[in-house]
């Protein structure tokens, strides 16, 4: 059996339902008006910004004609700023390249499995493949030392 509403609840609903509908209708109207106002404000702001930029350019051109030395000075300063930014960017890129090469390259003292470096030959000693004599000068050739094998 469905629940029954009391007479007071029916009377209250009869009064509040139309009011709820009126409030929601007014709220919807106000939201629509607010959205329209926001769009109009955005359009006006964009139009004013473009006009302001155009007026600023025209004023700058007129000032350049009246004061050519000041215009030259302003252009030189702009070129200096441009060059400074370019130099800073190049330096940052070079530093980044050095850092990347340091991080990815082999480290000093690390055994990477390659051939060990050959010892430096002192000046005046015979080159490789030539016969070497003993320190006593006996004339018997000393064979070159064997080349070390790479570690496995």
Secondary structure, 3 states (H helix, E strand, C coil): CCCCCCHHHHHHHHHHHHHHHHHHHHHHHHHHHHHHHHHHHHHHHHHHHHHHHHHHHHHHHHHHHHCHHHHHHHHHHHHHHHHHHHHHHHHHHHHHHHHHHHHHCCCCCCCCCCCCCCCCCCCCCCCCCCCECCCCCCCCCECCCCCCCCCC
